[in-house]
Amino acid sequence: MLTGNRRPESSELPARRVSFQTGPAHPVDDLLVECGDEAAEVTLAMACRATPNFVQSIEETAKLVGSLLSEVERFDSDSHQVVVAAAGWSN
């Protein structure tokens, strides 16, 4: 996205602005990517994790899901999405 590639997560819109560590304004505060053109805009609130483990019993996972749900509740809009970006390879 930063090099001009378009992604389905942003409705194929180009990235216009990237903000880092946007808390407390955003519960999901690792990256905030604002995408758009003259016709549409989409904001992606990204939680960046090296190896997210989506298992109910893991406290870090519960905290992450809580922040994702808080972001959705605060910015309830089709043009504001939450994303979990995982580093590294996955199957």
Secondary structure, DSSP 8 states (H G I E B T S, - for coil): -TTS---GGGTT--EEEEEE--TTT-SS-SEEEEEE-SS-EEEEEEEEESS----TT-HHHHHHHHHHHHHHHHT-STTEEEEEEE-S---
